[in-house]
Amino acid sequence: MPNNTHAIRIISWNLQKGYRKSSLERQLEQVLALGPDFLCLQEVVWNARSIVERLLMKMRGQYRLIQRPVSPLVPKVLAMTGLIVRSDWHDKSAEFVRLENNETRENTKWFLFAQFSRGTQSLSVASVHQRAMVMPWTRRRSARTLKNHLERHSDSTIVCGDFNTGFPQEHHGLASILAPHFHWLTQDLWATCFWRRLEPTTSLPARIGSFIGRYLDIALPLDHAFITRDLADSHKVSVRALHEFDASDHIPVLVELEPEKR
């Protein structure tokens, strides 16, 4: 049974690399004003990285960013995932695990796995970004890497991020065949899932997704959150999409875990 004396609030948001720079900083500040314990981020590169760093300096220690350092040998290799943590949570460990073999790609995918404590509470949090439009064996290898890492830890765990995939119990048809290799999450972990419908952008995967969604009326579930069963059994869980924040092509989603009274 996890230590659950306090509520836990997690927000996950793909920042789309800060393309909409003019509105992202203001909206990111408003998201943090909601008081999340953890803000799981994806695509924290280019404009998004400088926006996050500037905002955290402005907040004077209320939150901190955990992100893989930029490689001095390959300057363009930046961490695609990051985690903003409220200051009352104390770091126990943090690991960046590469989901791909190609170190030199500018957008090489990693996931961040970190362990925290607050008073008597212990919690592990993972922020994940899985590549879209890749061959099945690449997804299978990525899923195996993530699964093997999570199985080595026994803490209560929250996994959030952009999986670029669907799961069959949410939708049928094309959305559920994009990446079957992550379905173990819905078997081994209790899952609460959320999704976004792809809208037209300048990227090829988004145009394909928009075509599928518009003409076949199939929404593509890309972003998901999972919590281990011990958390699900001891908390009331609610999920709310924060549609008022539109600075990215992903909508941030708030997951709240309220301790059940015994």
C-alpha positions in Angstrom: 0.0 0.0 0.0 1.6 3.3 -1.0 1.9 6.2 1.4 -0.9 8.5 0.2 -1.5 11.2 2.7 -1.4 13.9 0.1 -3.1 14.4 -3.3 -0.9 14.1 -6.4 -1.4 16.2 -9.5 0.4 15.4 -12.8 0.2 17.3 -16.1 1.6 15.9 -19.3 2.3 18.2 -22.3 4.1 17.9 -25.6 5.4 21.5 -26.2 5.8 21.0 -30.0 9.3 22.4 -29.7 8.0 25.9 -28.9 6.9 26.7 -32.4 4.1 29.0 -31.0 6.6 30.9 -28.9 4.5 34.0 -28.5 1.8 32.1 -26.5 3.7 29.2 -25.1 5.5 31.0 -22.3 2.3 32.7 -21.0 0.3 29.5 -21.2 3.1 27.4 -19.6 3.1 29.9 -16.7 -0.7 29.5 -16.4 -0.3 25.7 -16.4 2.2 25.8 -13.5 -0.2 28.2 -11.7 -2.5 25.2 -11.4 0.0 23.8 -8.9 1.0 20.4 -10.3 3.4 18.2 -8.4 4.9 17.1 -11.7 4.8 18.4 -15.3 5.9 15.8 -17.8 7.2 17.4 -20.9 8.0 16.2 -24.4 9.8 18.1 -27.2 11.6 20.4 -24.8 14.0 21.6 -27.5 14.8 24.8 -29.5 12.4 27.6 -28.4 10.7 25.4 -25.8 13.9 24.8 -23.8 14.7 28.5 -23.5 11.1 29.3 -22.6 11.1 26.7 -19.8 14.4 27.8 -18.4 13.4 31.5 -18.4 10.1 30.8 -16.7 11.6 28.7 -13.9 14.1 31.4 -13.2 11.2 33.8 -12.9 9.4 31.5 -10.4 12.4 31.6 -8.0 12.8 28.1 -6.9 9.1 27.0 -6.8 9.9 24.4 -9.5 12.9 22.8 -11.0 13.6 21.1 -14.4 15.1 17.7 -14.8 16.4 17.2 -18.3 19.3 15.4 -20.0 22.2 17.8 -20.6 23.1 18.6 -24.2 26.0 16.6 -25.5 29.1 18.8 -26.1 30.2 16.4 -28.9 26.9 16.5 -30.7 25.3 19.9 -30.0 22.1 19.2 -31.8 21.3 16.1 -29.8 18.9 17.5 -27.2 16.7 15.7 -24.7 13.2 15.4 -26.1 11.7 14.6 -22.6 11.9 16.6 -19.4 10.2 16.9 -16.0 9.3 19.9 -14.0 9.1 19.1 -10.3 7.6 21.1 -7.5 10.2 22.0 -4.9 8.6 20.0 -2.0 9.5 16.7 -3.8 13.0 15.6 -3.2 15.1 13.7 -5.8 16.1 10.2 -5.1 17.4 9.3 -8.5 17.0 10.2 -12.2 17.9 8.2 -15.3 17.6 9.0 -19.0 17.2 5.9 -21.0 17.5 6.0 -24.8 14.7 4.3 -26.7 16.7 4.2 -30.0 20.2 3.2 -31.1 20.9 6.3 -33.1 22.7 8.8 -30.8 23.4 11.4 -33.6 19.8 12.1 -34.6 18.6 15.6 -33.6 15.4 14.2 -32.2 16.6 10.9 -30.7 13.9 9.7 -28.4 14.6 9.1 -24.7 12.5 8.6 -21.6 13.2 10.0 -18.2 12.6 7.8 -15.2 12.9 9.6 -11.8 12.2 8.6 -8.2 11.1 11.1 -5.6 10.0 11.4 -1.9 7.9 13.8 0.0 7.6 13.1 3.7 6.6 9.5 3.9 5.5 9.4 0.3 7.6 7.7 -2.4 6.8 7.9 -6.1 8.4 7.2 -9.4 7.6 9.3 -12.5 8.4 8.5 -16.2 8.1 11.0 -19.0 8.1 9.2 -22.4 8.2 10.3 -26.0 7.9 7.5 -28.6 8.7 8.2 -32.3 5.9 8.2 -34.8 6.1 6.6 -38.3 8.8 4.0 -37.6 9.2 0.4 -38.5 7.5 -2.2 -36.2 10.8 -3.6 -35.0 11.9 -0.1 -33.8 8.7 0.2 -31.8 9.1 -3.3 -30.4 12.6 -2.5 -29.3 11.5 0.8 -27.7 8.6 -0.9 -25.9 10.9 -3.7 -24.6 13.4 -1.1 -23.3 10.7 0.8 -21.4 9.1 -2.4 -20.0 12.4 -3.9 -18.8 13.3 -0.7 -17.0 10.0 -0.3 -15.3 10.0 -4.0 -14.2 13.3 -3.3 -12.2 11.5 -0.9 -9.9 8.8 -1.7 -7.4 7.8 1.9 -6.4 4.3 3.3 -7.1 4.8 4.7 -10.6 3.2 7.2 -13.0 4.0 7.0 -16.7 3.0 9.9 -18.9 3.9 11.1 -22.4 3.4 11.0 -26.1 3.4 7.4 -27.2 2.3 8.2 -30.8 0.0 5.2 -30.6 -3.4 3.9 -29.8 -4.7 1.1 -27.5 -7.5 -1.1 -28.7 -9.8 -0.6 -25.7 -10.2 3.1 -26.4 -10.7 3.0 -30.2 -11.1 0.5 -32.9 -9.7 0.4 -36.4 -6.7 2.3 -37.6 -6.0 4.0 -34.3 -5.4 0.8 -32.5 -3.0 -0.8 -35.0 -0.4 1.9 -35.1 1.7 0.3 -32.4 0.6 -2.9 -30.6 4.0 -3.2 -28.9 3.0 -1.0 -26.0 -0.2 -2.9 -25.1 1.5 -4.6 -22.2 1.0 -1.3 -20.3 -2.7 -1.8 -20.2 -2.2 -5.3 -18.9 0.5 -4.8 -16.3 -0.5 -1.3 -15.2 -3.9 0.2 -14.5 -4.4 2.8 -17.2 -6.2 6.0 -17.6 -5.8 7.3 -21.2 -6.3 10.5 -23.0 -5.8 11.5 -26.6 -5.7 14.3 -29.1 -7.0 14.5 -32.6 -4.2 15.5 -35.0 -4.8 18.8 -36.8 -3.1 20.0 -40.0 0.4 21.2 -39.5 3.5 21.4 -41.6 4.8 17.9 -40.6 4.0 14.8 -42.8 2.9 12.6 -39.9 0.4 15.2 -38.8 -1.0 15.6 -42.3 -1.5 11.8 -42.5 -3.2 11.8 -39.1 -5.4 14.7 -40.0 -6.5 12.9 -43.1 -7.4 9.8 -41.2 -9.2 11.7 -38.5 -11.1 14.0 -40.9 -12.2 11.6 -43.6 -12.7 8.4 -41.6 -13.8 10.1 -38.4 -11.2 8.2 -36.3 -9.5 10.1 -33.5 -5.9 9.1 -33.0 -5.1 8.6 -29.3 -1.5 9.6 -29.0 -0.9 10.9 -25.4 -1.4 8.5 -22.5 -1.0 8.3 -18.7 -0.6 5.1 -16.8 -0.5 4.5 -13.0 0.4 1.3 -11.2 -2.4 -0.7 -9.6 -1.5 0.2 -6.0 -2.1 3.9 -6.8 -5.3 3.1 -8.6 -6.6 1.0 -5.6 -5.8 3.7 -3.0 -6.8 6.9 -4.9 -9.7 8.4 -6.7 -8.4 9.2 -10.1 -9.7 12.0 -12.4 -8.4 13.1 -15.8 -9.2 16.5 -17.4 -8.0 17.8 -20.7 -7.0 21.5 -20.4 -8.5 22.7 -23.7 -7.9 26.3 -22.8 -4.2 25.9 -23.5 -3.6 25.8 -27.3 0.0 26.9 -27.7 1.0 23.4 -28.9 -0.7 20.9 -31.2 -1.1 18.7 -28.1 -3.5 19.6 -25.3 -2.1 19.4 -21.8 -3.9 16.9 -19.6 -4.2 17.0 -15.8 -4.3 13.7 -13.9 -5.4 14.1 -10.2 -5.0 11.3 -7.6 -7.0 12.0 -4.5 -6.3 9.6 -1.5 -9.4 7.4 -0.7 -10.6 7.7 2.9 -10.3 4.4 4.7 
